[in-house]
Amino acid sequence: MIDKTYSVGYKLMKFDPPKTRDKIYEEEGLGGCDAVVVFSLILPEDGSRSEMIASLDGRTGEPLDDGELFKCLIGLAHRLSESETLGRGRRGFATAIFKEARRAILAARKEAGY
């Protein structure tokens, strides 16, 4: 087996007690946030693809729950729906996903009395 080399590395850290963003940057050279989602992609030269989705909720130290991941998915669909570089078909698909999710969420809120 040939050793694959990688040009990107990542590390997720939970601070207990929490630190200010400035303190995290000063001490660790890192940005700070409350939670994070990482899409790790391995892209071999043969054109295949491997993906891993990892997350960390800094409030709990656990992976984000599916409700939070769903919000991320909808946010990604919204961003892609406004992309100037994504092809028209894919942009249209992202737009349809975002609009349908928004419609369903607003309907559920209305039904719940929000």
N, CA, C and O atoms as a printed pandas DataFrame, in Angstrom:
     atom_number atom_name residue_name chain_id  residue_number  x_coord  y_coord  z_coord
0              1         N          MET        A               1    0.845   -1.185    0.000
1              2        CA          MET        A               1    0.000    0.000    0.000
2              3         C          MET        A               1    0.889    1.246    0.000
3              4         O          MET        A               1    1.830    1.344    0.787
4              5         N          ILE        A               2    0.589    2.177   -0.869
5              6        CA          ILE        A               2    1.335    3.429   -0.954
6              7         C          ILE        A               2    0.803    4.388    0.110
7              8         O          ILE        A               2   -0.408    4.548    0.266
8              9         N          ASP        A               3    1.722    5.021    0.837
9             10        CA          ASP        A               3    1.304    5.995    1.850
10            11         C          ASP        A               3    0.773    7.248    1.177
11            12         O          ASP        A               3    1.474    7.892    0.396
12            13         N          LYS        A               4   -0.459    7.585    1.483
13            14        CA          LYS        A               4   -1.076    8.809    0.951
14            15         C          LYS        A               4   -0.554    9.981    1.761
15            16         O          LYS        A               4   -0.433    9.884    2.983
16            17         N          THR        A               5   -0.247   11.077    1.106
17            18        CA          THR        A               5    0.155   12.281    1.815
18            19         C          THR        A               5   -1.023   13.254    1.807
19            20         O          THR        A               5   -1.837   13.258    0.883
20            21         N          TYR        A               6   -1.097   14.065    2.837
21            22        CA          TYR        A               6   -2.211   15.016    3.001
22            23         C          TYR        A               6   -1.660   16.428    3.155
23            24         O          TYR        A               6   -0.621   16.632    3.782
24            25         N          SER        A               7   -2.347   17.380    2.592
25            26        CA          SER        A               7   -1.912   18.766    2.681
26            27         C          SER        A               7   -2.715   19.563    3.704
27            28         O          SER        A               7   -2.477   20.759    3.874
28            29         N          VAL        A               8   -3.659   18.923    4.387
29            30        CA          VAL        A               8   -4.486   19.590    5.392
30            31         C          VAL        A               8   -4.577   18.698    6.627
31            32         O          VAL        A               8   -4.745   17.484    6.517
32            33         N          GLY        A               9   -4.467   19.307    7.784
33            34        CA          GLY        A               9   -4.696   18.602    9.049
34            35         C          GLY        A               9   -5.699   19.399    9.861
35            36         O          GLY        A               9   -5.909   20.585    9.602
36            37         N          TYR        A              10   -6.317   18.762   10.834
37            38        CA          TYR        A              10   -7.283   19.478   11.663
38            39         C          TYR        A              10   -7.261   18.929   13.073
39            40         O          TYR        A              10   -6.814   17.812   13.332
40            41         N          LYS        A              11   -7.763   19.762   13.976
41            42        CA          LYS        A              11   -7.780   19.401   15.374
42            43         C          LYS        A              11   -8.939   20.161   16.018
43            44         O          LYS        A              11   -9.040   21.378   15.864
44            45         N          LEU        A              12   -9.809   19.460   16.734
45            46        CA          LEU        A              12  -10.897   20.097   17.467
46            47         C          LEU        A              12  -10.568   20.030   18.945
47            48         O          LEU        A              12  -10.149   18.990   19.452
48            49         N          MET        A              13  -10.761   21.150   19.635
49            50        CA          MET        A              13  -10.439   21.211   21.056
50            51         C          MET        A              13  -11.613   21.800   21.823
51            52         O          MET        A              13  -12.260   22.739   21.361
52            53         N          LYS        A              14  -11.880   21.241   22.996
53            54        CA          LYS        A              14  -12.886   21.800   23.895
54            55         C          LYS        A              14  -12.153   22.414   25.074
55            56         O          LYS        A              14  -11.290   21.774   25.674
56            57         N          PHE        A              15  -12.492   23.650   25.408
57            58        CA          PHE        A              15  -11.857   24.350   26.521
58            59         C          PHE        A              15  -12.803   24.364   27.710
59            60         O          PHE        A              15  -13.941   24.825   27.622
60            61         N          ASP        A              16  -12.297   23.842   28.832
61            62        CA          ASP        A              16  -13.090   23.814   30.055
62            63         C          ASP        A              16  -12.209   24.304   31.196
63            64         O          ASP        A              16  -11.326   23.573   31.644
64            65         N          PRO        A              17  -12.426   25.510   31.670
65            66        CA          PRO        A              17  -13.552   26.394   31.362
66            67         C          PRO        A              17  -13.363   27.077   30.006
67            68         O          PRO        A              17  -12.252   27.155   29.482
68            69         N          PRO        A              18  -14.481   27.572   29.447
69            70        CA          PRO        A              18  -14.410   28.274   28.164
70            71         C          PRO        A              18  -13.478   29.482   28.230
71            72         O          PRO        A              18  -13.251   30.055   29.295
72            73         N          LYS        A              19  -12.945   29.854   27.070
73            74        CA          LYS        A              19  -12.048   31.007   26.955
74            75         C          LYS        A              19  -12.620   31.981   25.933
75            76         O          LYS        A              19  -13.423   31.597   25.082
76            77         N          THR        A              20  -12.206   33.241   26.019
77            78        CA          THR        A              20  -12.613   34.206   25.008
78            79         C          THR        A              20  -11.946   33.860   23.683
79            80         O          THR        A              20  -10.922   33.178   23.651
80            81         N          ARG        A              21  -12.523   34.327   22.617
81            82        CA          ARG        A              21  -11.944   34.078   21.293
82            83         C          ARG        A              21  -10.527   34.651   21.216
83            84         O          ARG        A              21   -9.627   34.022   20.660
84            85         N          ASP        A              22  -10.334   35.858   21.782
85            86        CA          ASP        A              22   -9.000   36.468   21.774
86            87         C          ASP        A              22   -7.996   35.613   22.534
87            88         O          ASP        A              22   -6.859   35.455   22.089
88            89         N          LYS        A              23   -8.396   35.064   23.666
89            90        CA          LYS        A              23   -7.511   34.227   24.486
90            91         C          LYS        A              23   -7.150   32.936   23.738
91            92         O          LYS        A              23   -6.003   32.490   23.774
92            93         N          ILE        A              24   -8.137   32.345   23.064
93            94        CA          ILE        A              24   -7.880   31.120   22.288
94            95         C          ILE        A              24   -6.867   31.414   21.189
95            96         O          ILE        A              24   -5.939   30.638   20.959
96            97         N          TYR        A              25   -7.058   32.546   20.511
97            98        CA          TYR        A              25   -6.133   32.892   19.434
98            99         C          TYR        A              25   -4.747   33.178   19.987
99           100         O          TYR        A              25   -3.744   32.734   19.428
100          101         N          GLU        A              26   -4.692   33.922   21.090
101          102        CA          GLU        A              26   -3.421   34.289   21.706
102          103         C          GLU        A              26   -2.639   33.053   22.166
103          104         O          GLU        A              26   -1.436   32.952   21.924
104          105         N          GLU        A              27   -3.321   32.119   22.825
105          106        CA          GLU        A              27   -2.649   30.947   23.399
106          107         C          GLU        A              27   -2.455   29.808   22.404
107          108         O          GLU        A              27   -1.439   29.113   22.442
108          109         N          GLU        A              28   -3.417   29.618   21.525
109          110        CA          GLU        A              28   -3.400   28.436   20.653
110          111         C          GLU        A              28   -3.191   28.771   19.177
111          112         O          GLU        A              28   -2.875   27.887   18.381
112          113         N          GLY        A              29   -3.368   30.045   18.808
113          114        CA          GLY        A              29   -3.299   30.416   17.397
114          115         C          GLY        A              29   -4.495   29.908   16.611
115          116         O          GLY        A              29   -4.406   29.690   15.402
116          117         N          LEU        A              30   -5.621   29.719   17.304
117          118        CA          LEU        A              30   -6.832   29.156   16.702
118          119         C          LEU        A              30   -7.993   30.126   16.805
119          120         O          LEU        A              30   -7.984   31.022   17.649
120          121         N          GLY        A              31   -8.986   29.953   15.956
121          122        CA          GLY        A              31  -10.249   30.666   16.098
122          123         C          GLY        A              31  -11.091   29.973   17.153
123          124         O          GLY        A              31  -10.780   28.857   17.570
124          125         N          GLY        A              32  -12.154   30.633   17.585
125          126        CA          GLY        A              32  -13.031   30.048   18.593
126          127         C          GLY        A              32  -14.480   30.068   18.156
127          128         O          GLY        A              32  -14.888   30.929   17.377
128          129         N          CYS        A              33  -15.256   29.123   18.653
129          130        CA          CYS        A              33  -16.681   29.056   18.362
130          131         C          CYS        A              33  -17.353   28.185   19.424
131          132         O          CYS        A              33  -16.676   27.624   20.286
132          133         N          ASP        A              34  -18.663   28.074   19.366
133          134        CA          ASP        A              34  -19.408   27.245   20.322
134          135         C          ASP        A              34  -19.547   25.799   19.869
135          136         O          ASP        A              34  -19.640   24.884   20.687
136          137         N          ALA        A              35  -19.559   25.607   18.554
137          138        CA          ALA        A              35  -19.705   24.263   17.994
138          139         C          ALA        A              35  -19.106   24.284   16.591
139          140         O          ALA        A              35  -18.970   25.342   15.978
140          141         N          VAL        A              36  -18.754   23.111   16.096
141          142        CA          VAL        A              36  -18.121   23.045   14.779
142          143         C          VAL        A              36  -18.533   21.758   14.056
143          144         O          VAL        A              36  -18.759   20.717   14.673
144          145         N          VAL        A              37  -18.621   21.868   12.735
145          146        CA          VAL        A              37  -18.850   20.710   11.869
146          147         C          VAL        A              37  -17.713   20.695   10.855
147          148         O          VAL        A              37  -17.393   21.723   10.258
148          149         N          VAL        A              38  -17.107   19.531   10.663
149          150        CA          VAL        A              38  -16.001   19.376    9.720
150          151         C          VAL        A              38  -16.391   18.324    8.690
151          152         O          VAL        A              38  -16.819   17.224    9.037
152          153         N          PHE        A              39  -16.236   18.678    7.424
153          154        CA          PHE        A              39  -16.373   17.715    6.339
154          155         C          PHE        A              39  -14.956   17.370    5.911
155          156         O          PHE        A              39  -14.301   18.174    5.248
156          157         N          SER        A              40  -14.474   16.198    6.275
157          158        CA          SER        A              40  -13.134   15.763    5.932
158          159         C          SER        A              40  -13.214   14.955    4.639
159          160         O          SER        A              40  -13.913   13.944    4.568
160          161         N          LEU        A              41  -12.492   15.414    3.621
161          162        CA          LEU        A              41  -12.528   14.770    2.307
162          163         C          LEU        A              41  -11.166   14.196    1.971
163          164         O          LEU        A              41  -10.142   14.856    2.147
164          165         N          ILE        A              42  -11.160   12.975    1.490
165          166        CA          ILE        A              42   -9.948   12.376    0.942
166          167         C          ILE        A              42  -10.207   12.214   -0.552
167          168         O          ILE        A              42  -11.182   11.585   -0.963
168          169         N          LEU        A              43   -9.319   12.792   -1.353
169          170        CA          LEU        A              43   -9.523   12.852   -2.799
170          171         C          LEU        A              43   -8.336   12.210   -3.521
171          172         O          LEU        A              43   -7.433   12.912   -3.977
172          173         N          PRO        A              44   -8.337   10.876   -3.626
173          174        CA          PRO        A              44   -7.226   10.194   -4.295
174          175         C          PRO        A              44   -7.126   10.573   -5.773
175          176         O          PRO        A              44   -8.087   11.044   -6.382
176          177         N          GLU        A              45   -5.950   10.356   -6.321
177          178        CA          GLU        A              45   -5.709   10.692   -7.728
178          179         C          GLU        A              45   -6.567    9.871   -8.681
179          180         O          GLU        A              45   -6.754   10.266   -9.832
180          181         N          ASP        A              46   -7.092    8.734   -8.225
181          182        CA          ASP        A              46   -7.896    7.891   -9.112
182          183         C          ASP        A              46   -9.315    8.425   -9.296
183          184         O          ASP        A              46  -10.117    7.815  -10.005
184          185         N          GLY        A              47   -9.638    9.570   -8.658
185          186        CA          GLY        A              47  -10.954   10.171   -8.822
186          187         C          GLY        A              47  -11.989    9.701   -7.816
187          188         O          GLY        A              47  -13.105   10.219   -7.790
188          189         N          SER        A              48  -11.631    8.722   -6.983
189          190        CA          SER        A              48  -12.576    8.278   -5.963
190          191         C          SER        A              48  -12.669    9.354   -4.880
191          192         O          SER        A              48  -11.985   10.375   -4.953
192          193         N          ARG        A              49  -13.501    9.126   -3.895
193          194        CA          ARG        A              49  -13.730   10.135   -2.872
194          195         C          ARG        A              49  -14.137    9.449   -1.572
195          196         O          ARG        A              49  -14.904    8.486   -1.583
196          197         N          SER        A              50  -13.623    9.945   -0.468
197          198        CA          SER        A              50  -14.002    9.454    0.842
198          199         C          SER        A              50  -14.364   10.667    1.691
199          200         O          SER        A              50  -13.635   11.659    1.696
200          201         N          GLU        A              51  -15.480   10.595    2.405
201          202        CA          GLU        A              51  -15.927   11.704    3.233
202          203         C          GLU        A              51  -16.170   11.241    4.656
203          204         O          GLU        A              51  -16.583   10.106    4.898
204          205         N          MET        A              52  -15.907   12.143    5.595
205          206        CA          MET        A              52  -16.269   11.914    6.979
206          207         C          MET        A              52  -16.812   13.239    7.510
207          208         O          MET        A              52  -16.218   14.293    7.282
208          209         N          ILE        A              53  -17.926   13.185    8.207
209          210        CA          ILE        A              53  -18.481   14.377    8.834
210          211         C          ILE        A              53  -18.308   14.217   10.338
211          212         O          ILE        A              53  -18.822   13.272   10.937
212          213         N          ALA        A              54  -17.585   15.145   10.937
213          214        CA          ALA        A              54  -17.367   15.129   12.381
214          215         C          ALA        A              54  -17.891   16.440   12.945
215          216         O          ALA        A              54  -17.883   17.465   12.265
216          217         N          SER        A              55  -18.344   16.400   14.185
217          218        CA          SER        A              55  -18.823   17.627   14.815
218          219         C          SER        A              55  -18.483   17.592   16.300
219          220         O          SER        A              55  -18.242   16.534   16.880
220          221         N          LEU        A              56  -18.472   18.773   16.893
221          222        CA          LEU        A              56  -18.241   18.892   18.322
222          223         C          LEU        A              56  -19.088   20.040   18.848
223          224         O          LEU        A              56  -18.983   21.171   18.372
224          225         N          ASP        A              57  -19.919   19.745   19.823
225          226        CA          ASP        A              57  -20.710   20.749   20.514
226          227         C          ASP        A              57  -19.942   21.129   21.765
227          228         O          ASP        A              57  -19.847   20.334   22.700
228          229         N          GLY        A              58  -19.396   22.332   21.794
229          230        CA          GLY        A              58  -18.583   22.761   22.910
230          231         C          GLY        A              58  -19.343   22.873   24.217
231          232         O          GLY        A              58  -18.739   22.864   25.289
232          233         N          ARG        A              59  -20.660   22.979   24.142
233          234        CA          ARG        A              59  -21.462   23.060   25.365
234          235         C          ARG        A              59  -21.496   21.727   26.083
235          236         O          ARG        A              59  -21.577   21.683   27.310
236          237         N          THR        A              60  -21.434   20.640   25.330
237          238        CA          THR        A              60  -21.579   19.307   25.920
238          239         C          THR        A              60  -20.335   18.434   25.775
239          240         O          THR        A              60  -20.173   17.457   26.507
240          241         N          GLY        A              61  -19.460   18.779   24.837
241          242        CA          GLY        A              61  -18.306   17.927   24.554
242          243         C          GLY        A              61  -18.658   16.737   23.683
243          244         O          GLY        A              61  -17.804   15.893   23.410
244          245         N          GLU        A              62  -19.900   16.662   23.245
245          246        CA          GLU        A              62  -20.393   15.558   22.411
246          247         C          GLU        A              62  -20.550   16.025   20.964
247          248         O          GLU        A              62  -20.489   17.225   20.698
248          249         N          PRO        A              63  -20.750   15.096   20.027
249          250        CA          PRO        A              63  -21.088   15.503   18.665
250          251         C          PRO        A              63  -22.397   16.304   18.672
251          252         O          PRO        A              63  -23.239   16.120   19.550
252          253         N          LEU        A              64  -22.556   17.185   17.694
253          254        CA          LEU        A              64  -23.807   17.924   17.565
254          255         C          LEU        A              64  -24.959   16.959   17.355
255          256         O          LEU        A              64  -24.795   15.914   16.725
256          257         N          ASP        A              65  -26.123   17.309   17.882
257          258        CA          ASP        A              65  -27.285   16.452   17.663
258          259         C          ASP        A              65  -27.800   16.656   16.238
259          260         O          ASP        A              65  -27.433   17.614   15.558
260          261         N          ASP        A              66  -28.648   15.743   15.811
261          262        CA          ASP        A              66  -29.126   15.774   14.432
262          263         C          ASP        A              66  -29.913   17.038   14.107
263          264         O          ASP        A              66  -29.912   17.483   12.959
264          265         N          GLY        A              67  -30.589   17.628   15.103
265          266        CA          GLY        A              67  -31.308   18.882   14.868
266          267         C          GLY        A              67  -30.360   20.002   14.475
267          268         O          GLY        A              67  -30.657   20.778   13.566
268          269         N          GLU        A              68  -29.214   20.093   15.157
269          270        CA          GLU        A              68  -28.214   21.109   14.812
270          271         C          GLU        A              68  -27.575   20.811   13.461
271          272         O          GLU        A              68  -27.322   21.730   12.682
272          273         N          LEU        A              69  -27.311   19.532   13.173
273          274        CA          LEU        A              69  -26.763   19.176   11.863
274          275         C          LEU        A              69  -27.755   19.510   10.746
275          276         O          LEU        A              69  -27.360   19.928    9.658
276          277         N          PHE        A              70  -29.050   19.321   11.029
277          278        CA          PHE        A              70  -30.085   19.674   10.054
278          279         C          PHE        A              70  -30.025   21.169    9.749
279          280         O          PHE        A              70  -30.113   21.570    8.588
280          281         N          LYS        A              71  -29.876   21.993   10.784
281          282        CA          LYS        A              71  -29.770   23.444   10.571
282          283         C          LYS        A              71  -28.560   23.774    9.711
283          284         O          LYS        A              71  -28.619   24.665    8.864
284          285         N          CYS        A              72  -27.459   23.053    9.930
285          286        CA          CYS        A              72  -26.268   23.255    9.103
286          287         C          CYS        A              72  -26.542   22.891    7.656
287          288         O          CYS        A              72  -26.122   23.602    6.743
288          289         N          LEU        A              73  -27.246   21.785    7.441
289          290        CA          LEU        A              73  -27.605   21.360    6.088
290          291         C          LEU        A              73  -28.426   22.430    5.381
291          292         O          LEU        A              73  -28.174   22.743    4.218
292          293         N          ILE        A              74  -29.403   22.987    6.081
293          294        CA          ILE        A              74  -30.258   24.010    5.474
294          295         C          ILE        A              74  -29.440   25.272    5.192
295          296         O          ILE        A              74  -29.617   25.917    4.159
296          297         N          GLY        A              75  -28.538   25.619    6.126
297          298        CA          GLY        A              75  -27.665   26.769    5.888
298          299         C          GLY        A              75  -26.768   26.556    4.679
299          300         O          GLY        A              75  -26.543   27.483    3.901
300          301         N          LEU        A              76  -26.254   25.341    4.513
301          302        CA          LEU        A              76  -25.421   25.026    3.357
302          303         C          LEU        A              76  -26.246   25.095    2.072
303          304         O          LEU        A              76  -25.777   25.621    1.063
304          305         N          ALA        A              77  -27.463   24.572    2.103
305          306        CA          ALA        A              77  -28.341   24.651    0.927
306          307         C          ALA        A              77  -28.603   26.105    0.564
307          308         O          ALA        A              77  -28.595   26.458   -0.615
308          309         N          HIS        A              78  -28.835   26.957    1.568
309          310        CA          HIS        A              78  -29.065   28.386    1.303
310          311         C          HIS        A              78  -27.838   29.024    0.663
311          312         O          HIS        A              78  -27.957   29.762   -0.315
312          313         N          ARG        A              79  -26.657   28.740    1.216
313          314        CA          ARG        A              79  -25.431   29.308    0.651
314          315         C          ARG        A              79  -25.228   28.852   -0.789
315          316         O          ARG        A              79  -24.897   29.660   -1.657
316          317         N          LEU        A              80  -25.427   27.548   -1.048
317          318        CA          LEU        A              80  -25.243   27.027   -2.397
318          319         C          LEU        A              80  -26.294   27.566   -3.363
319          320         O          LEU        A              80  -26.024   27.697   -4.557
320          321         N          SER        A              81  -27.480   27.878   -2.864
321          322        CA          SER        A              81  -28.523   28.433   -3.731
322          323         C          SER        A              81  -28.142   29.812   -4.250
323          324         O          SER        A              81  -28.692   30.271   -5.251
324          325         N          GLU        A              82  -27.200   30.479   -3.575
325          326        CA          GLU        A              82  -26.751   31.813   -3.991
326          327         C          GLU        A              82  -25.373   31.778   -4.660
327          328         O          GLU        A              82  -24.795   32.824   -4.955
328          329         N          SER        A              83  -24.854   30.578   -4.895
329          330        CA          SER        A              83  -23.517   30.434   -5.471
330          331         C          SER        A              83  -23.455   30.991   -6.889
331          332         O          SER        A              83  -24.368   30.804   -7.693
332          333         N          GLU        A              84  -22.354   31.680   -7.171
333          334        CA          GLU        A              84  -22.120   32.170   -8.533
334          335         C          GLU        A              84  -21.241   31.212   -9.333
335          336         O          GLU        A              84  -21.067   31.390  -10.538
336          337         N          THR        A              85  -20.691   30.204   -8.673
337          338        CA          THR        A              85  -19.795   29.276   -9.364
338          339         C          THR        A              85  -20.400   27.889   -9.553
339          340         O          THR        A              85  -19.904   27.103  -10.360
340          341         N          LEU        A              86  -21.455   27.585   -8.826
341          342        CA          LEU        A              86  -22.115   26.284   -8.955
342          343         C          LEU        A              86  -22.962   26.300  -10.222
343          344         O          LEU        A              86  -23.601   27.305  -10.533
344          345         N          GLY        A              87  -22.966   25.205  -10.941
345          346        CA          GLY        A              87  -23.764   25.142  -12.163
346          347         C          GLY        A              87  -25.251   25.370  -11.902
347          348         O          GLY        A              87  -25.727   25.174  -10.784
348          349         N          ARG        A              88  -25.974   25.780  -12.926
349          350        CA          ARG        A              88  -27.388   26.125  -12.787
350          351         C          ARG        A              88  -28.223   24.969  -12.243
351          352         O          ARG        A              88  -29.100   25.189  -11.408
352          353         N          GLY        A              89  -27.969   23.745  -12.699
353          354        CA          GLY        A              89  -28.742   22.598  -12.229
354          355         C          GLY        A              89  -28.534   22.338  -10.745
355          356         O          GLY        A              89  -29.495   22.124  -10.006
356          357         N          ARG        A              90  -27.299   22.357  -10.319
357          358        CA          ARG        A              90  -26.998   22.129   -8.898
358          359         C          ARG        A              90  -27.498   23.291   -8.039
359          360         O          ARG        A              90  -28.028   23.077   -6.949
360          361         N          ARG        A              91  -27.329   24.510   -8.527
361          362        CA          ARG        A              91  -27.824   25.670   -7.791
362          363         C          ARG        A              91  -29.343   25.599   -7.661
363          364         O          ARG        A              91  -29.896   25.912   -6.606
364          365         N          GLY        A              92  -30.008   25.192   -8.723
365          366        CA          GLY        A              92  -31.465   25.038   -8.680
366          367         C          GLY        A              92  -31.890   23.964   -7.690
367          368         O          GLY        A              92  -32.888   24.125   -6.988
368          369         N          PHE        A              93  -31.143   22.875   -7.632
369          370        CA          PHE        A              93  -31.438   21.803   -6.681
370          371         C          PHE        A              93  -31.272   22.311   -5.252
371          372         O          PHE        A              93  -32.120   22.052   -4.398
372          373         N          ALA        A              94  -30.176   23.038   -4.987
373          374        CA          ALA        A              94  -29.952   23.607   -3.653
374          375         C          ALA        A              94  -31.062   24.586   -3.295
375          376         O          ALA        A              94  -31.515   24.617   -2.151
376          377         N          THR        A              95  -31.499   25.378   -4.255
377          378        CA          THR        A              95  -32.579   26.335   -4.020
378          379         C          THR        A              95  -33.867   25.609   -3.668
379          380         O          THR        A              95  -34.580   26.017   -2.752
380          381         N          ALA        A              96  -34.169   24.536   -4.390
381          382        CA          ALA        A              96  -35.387   23.764   -4.116
382          383         C          ALA        A              96  -35.336   23.152   -2.717
383          384         O          ALA        A              96  -36.339   23.158   -2.003
384          385         N          ILE        A              97  -34.179   22.626   -2.321
385          386        CA          ILE        A              97  -34.035   22.065   -0.972
386          387         C          ILE        A              97  -34.269   23.147    0.067
387          388         O          ILE        A              97  -35.030   22.945    1.013
388          389         N          PHE        A              98  -33.617   24.305   -0.102
389          390        CA          PHE        A              98  -33.755   25.389    0.866
390          391         C          PHE        A              98  -35.206   25.875    0.948
391          392         O          PHE        A              98  -35.738   26.054    2.044
392          393         N          LYS        A              99  -35.837   26.086   -0.193
393          394        CA          LYS        A              99  -37.220   26.583   -0.190
394          395         C          LYS        A              99  -38.177   25.587    0.441
395          396         O          LYS        A              99  -39.065   25.984    1.196
396          397         N          GLU        A             100  -38.020   24.312    0.151
397          398        CA          GLU        A             100  -38.904   23.299    0.735
398          399         C          GLU        A             100  -38.701   23.191    2.239
399          400         O          GLU        A             100  -39.669   23.089    2.993
400          401         N          ALA        A             101  -37.442   23.213    2.677
401          402        CA          ALA        A             101  -37.171   23.163    4.121
402          403         C          ALA        A             101  -37.752   24.392    4.810
403          404         O          ALA        A             101  -38.359   24.278    5.875
404          405         N          ARG        A             102  -37.573   25.547    4.219
405          406        CA          ARG        A             102  -38.112   26.789    4.801
406          407         C          ARG        A             102  -39.634   26.720    4.885
407          408         O          ARG        A             102  -40.221   27.087    5.903
408          409         N          ARG        A             103  -40.270   26.249    3.814
409          410        CA          ARG        A             103  -41.731   26.124    3.805
410          411         C          ARG        A             103  -42.195   25.200    4.929
411          412         O          ARG        A             103  -43.135   25.524    5.654
412          413         N          ALA        A             104  -41.534   24.050    5.071
413          414        CA          ALA        A             104  -41.919   23.073    6.090
414          415         C          ALA        A             104  -41.685   23.624    7.501
415          416         O          ALA        A             104  -42.507   23.418    8.394
416          417         N          ILE        A             105  -40.573   24.316    7.695
417          418        CA          ILE        A             105  -40.271   24.885    9.013
418          419         C          ILE        A             105  -41.289   25.955    9.380
419          420         O          ILE        A             105  -41.787   25.973   10.506
420          421         N          LEU        A             106  -41.605   26.848    8.444
421          422        CA          LEU        A             106  -42.591   27.899    8.724
422          423         C          LEU        A             106  -43.967   27.311    9.003
423          424         O          LEU        A             106  -44.685   27.800    9.876
424          425         N          ALA        A             107  -44.341   26.265    8.269
425          426        CA          ALA        A             107  -45.629   25.609    8.508
426          427         C          ALA        A             107  -45.662   24.973    9.898
427          428         O          ALA        A             107  -46.668   25.066   10.601
428          429         N          ALA        A             108  -44.567   24.330   10.290
429          430        CA          ALA        A             108  -44.507   23.708   11.620
430          431         C          ALA        A             108  -44.567   24.765   12.717
431          432         O          ALA        A             108  -45.211   24.551   13.744
432          433         N          ARG        A             109  -43.911   25.889   12.516
433          434        CA          ARG        A             109  -43.969   26.982   13.498
434          435         C          ARG        A             109  -45.386   27.524   13.612
435          436         O          ARG        A             109  -45.868   27.785   14.714
436          437         N          LYS        A             110  -46.049   27.691   12.484
437          438        CA          LYS        A             110  -47.415   28.221   12.496
438          439         C          LYS        A             110  -48.345   27.248   13.224
439          440         O          LYS        A             110  -49.184   27.655   14.027
440          441         N          GLU        A             111  -48.178   25.961   12.929
441          442        CA          GLU        A             111  -49.001   24.945   13.575
442          443         C          GLU        A             111  -48.758   24.909   15.087
443          444         O          GLU        A             111  -49.674   24.638   15.863
444          445         N          ALA        A             112  -47.525   25.183   15.493
445          446        CA          ALA        A             112  -47.188   25.178   16.925
446          447         C          ALA        A             112  -47.542   26.494   17.613
447          448         O          ALA        A             112  -47.406   26.615   18.830
448          449         N          GLY        A             113  -47.995   27.479   16.837
449          450        CA          GLY        A             113  -48.406   28.750   17.410
450          451         C          GLY        A             113  -47.297   29.762   17.591
451          452         O          GLY        A             113  -47.430   30.685   18.394
452          453         N          TYR        A             114  -46.201   29.608   16.859
453          454        CA          TYR        A             114  -45.087   30.587   16.943
454          455         C          TYR        A             114  -45.310   31.735   15.992
455          456         O          TYR        A             114  -44.487   32.647   15.922
